[in-house]
Amino acid sequence: MRIEKTTINNQEYTFEIYIEERNNAAVSLRRNKIIIRIPLSINREEQSRHILQMKQWAVKKITENPDKFKKREQKQYNSGDLLQINDEQFLLEINYCSNNSSSGRLISNKIVLNISNFLSQELKTKHITTLLSRIIAKKRLPLLEKKIHQLNEQHFQKKINKIFFKNMNSRWGSCSENANINIST
């Protein structure tokens, strides 16, 4: 992987360039990252041409719609917040402790998080967001499984191995060759 930095509309972006075993060239835009994937099988000149074209395309897209690719501020959660998830409401309790790791659990309709004091504020916020996502996903997984099986029976009649709720940033969901279904929280 090769990493390059650039500034577009006064915001810094990272180009991650991968030259790998693949059949086609691809580019994807993230909040502050542009990922370029190039086939190893083409010559260096062709690789460079693809990379240049993809960089130009990405810069054009970001310039045309800068708000779409601006890095979002992470939501701040506080102890005592009420979280509305579909038809359910949860009370959030956040405790800061001297553990090396963070943890969380659901007790009735109360989400209790124990967040390590040894983390930076940015990492504390990330831990809170991740733990909330996992706890809600675990609670909602049976409902999700039921709905997916109903839709499968109605439309596809395919074998489903496992269903996962995951915190994915770039897609709503995916299916694997092993008949696993991943749905983004």
C-alpha positions in Angstrom: 0.0 0.0 0.0 1.2 3.5 -0.9 -0.2 6.5 1.0 -0.3 10.0 -0.3 -1.8 13.1 1.2 -3.6 15.9 -0.6 -5.7 18.9 0.3 -9.1 19.5 -1.4 -11.3 22.4 -0.3 -9.1 23.1 2.7 -9.6 19.6 4.0 -6.9 16.9 4.1 -7.5 13.6 2.3 -5.5 10.5 2.2 -5.0 8.4 -0.9 -4.5 4.7 -0.2 -3.2 3.0 -3.3 -3.2 -0.8 -3.5 -1.6 -2.7 -6.3 -2.9 -6.2 -5.9 -4.1 -9.4 -7.5 -7.4 -8.4 -9.0 -9.1 -8.2 -12.4 -10.1 -4.5 -12.5 -9.2 -1.1 -11.2 -11.5 0.5 -8.6 -11.7 3.7 -6.6 -13.9 4.4 -3.5 -14.4 7.6 -1.7 -14.7 7.8 2.1 -15.1 10.7 4.5 -11.4 11.7 4.4 -9.9 8.8 2.5 -9.7 7.8 -1.2 -8.9 4.1 -1.8 -7.5 3.2 -5.2 -7.1 -0.5 -6.2 -5.1 -1.4 -9.3 -4.4 -4.8 -10.9 -0.9 -6.1 -10.4 -1.1 -7.8 -13.9 -0.9 -4.5 -15.9 2.4 -2.8 -16.6 3.7 0.2 -14.5 2.8 2.8 -17.1 -0.8 1.5 -17.3 -0.9 1.4 -13.5 0.3 5.1 -13.3 -2.3 6.1 -15.9 -5.1 4.4 -13.9 -4.0 6.0 -10.7 -3.8 9.5 -12.2 -7.3 9.1 -13.8 -8.8 7.9 -10.5 -7.2 10.7 -8.5 -8.6 13.3 -10.9 -12.0 11.6 -10.8 -12.0 11.6 -7.0 -10.9 15.3 -6.7 -13.7 16.2 -9.2 -16.3 14.4 -7.2 -15.2 15.9 -3.9 -15.0 19.4 -5.4 -18.5 19.0 -6.8 -20.1 18.0 -3.5 -17.7 18.9 -0.6 -20.3 18.4 2.2 -20.9 14.8 1.2 -17.2 13.9 1.9 -16.6 16.3 4.9 -15.5 14.4 8.0 -18.4 14.4 10.4 -18.1 15.2 14.1 -18.7 12.2 16.3 -21.9 12.3 18.2 -21.3 13.0 21.9 -23.2 10.8 24.4 -23.7 11.7 28.1 -24.9 9.7 31.1 -28.6 10.3 31.5 -29.3 10.5 27.7 -32.4 8.7 26.4 -31.7 6.8 23.2 -34.7 6.1 20.9 -34.1 3.0 18.8 -37.2 2.2 16.7 -40.0 1.7 19.2 -37.8 1.3 22.2 -36.2 3.8 24.5 -33.0 3.2 26.5 -31.5 5.2 29.4 -27.7 5.6 29.0 -25.4 5.3 32.0 -21.7 6.0 31.4 -19.2 5.3 34.1 -15.5 6.2 33.8 -13.3 3.7 35.5 -9.6 2.7 35.9 -9.9 -0.5 33.9 -7.6 -0.9 30.9 -10.6 -1.8 28.7 -14.1 -0.6 28.2 -17.3 -2.7 28.4 -21.0 -2.4 28.3 -24.2 -4.3 29.0 -27.9 -4.0 28.7 -30.0 -4.2 31.9 -33.7 -4.1 31.2 -34.0 -0.8 29.2 -30.8 0.7 30.6 -27.4 0.6 28.8 -24.5 0.7 31.2 -21.1 1.5 29.8 -17.8 1.3 31.7 -15.3 3.4 29.8 -11.6 3.4 30.5 -10.1 6.6 31.9 -6.8 5.8 30.3 -8.1 6.8 26.8 -8.0 10.1 25.0 -11.3 11.9 24.7 -11.5 10.9 21.0 -11.0 7.2 21.9 -13.6 7.4 24.7 -16.1 8.7 22.2 -15.2 5.9 19.8 -15.5 3.3 22.5 -19.0 4.6 23.5 -20.2 4.6 19.9 -18.9 1.1 19.3 -20.3 -0.4 22.5 -23.7 1.2 21.9 -23.7 -0.2 18.4 -22.8 -3.7 19.6 -25.3 -3.7 22.5 -28.2 -2.6 20.3 -27.2 -5.0 17.5 -27.2 -7.9 19.9 -30.7 -7.0 21.2 -32.1 -6.5 17.7 -30.4 -9.5 16.1 -33.3 -12.0 16.7 -35.8 -9.6 15.0 -33.4 -9.0 12.1 -32.9 -12.8 11.7 -36.6 -13.4 11.6 -37.1 -10.6 9.0 -34.3 -11.9 6.8 -35.6 -15.5 6.9 -39.1 -14.2 5.9 -37.7 -12.3 3.0 -35.5 -15.2 1.9 -38.4 -17.6 2.0 -40.6 -15.1 0.1 -38.1 -14.2 -2.6 -35.0 -16.3 -2.8 -35.3 -19.7 -1.0 -31.5 -19.8 -0.6 -29.5 -21.4 2.2 -28.5 -18.9 4.9 -25.6 -19.9 7.2 -25.3 -17.1 9.7 -26.5 -13.5 10.0 -24.4 -10.8 11.6 -25.0 -7.2 12.6 -21.7 -5.3 12.1 -20.7 -1.7 12.3 -19.7 -1.1 8.7 -18.8 2.3 7.4 -19.1 1.9 3.6 -22.0 -0.4 2.9 -25.5 -1.3 4.1 -24.7 -5.0 4.1 -23.1 -7.9 2.2 -23.4 -11.6 1.5 -20.4 -14.0 1.6 -19.7 -17.1 -0.5 -20.3 -19.1 2.7 -24.0 -17.9 2.8 -23.3 -15.5 5.7 -25.2 -12.2 5.7 -23.8 -9.1 7.2 -26.0 -6.1 7.9 -24.6 -2.7 9.0 -25.8 -1.3 12.3 
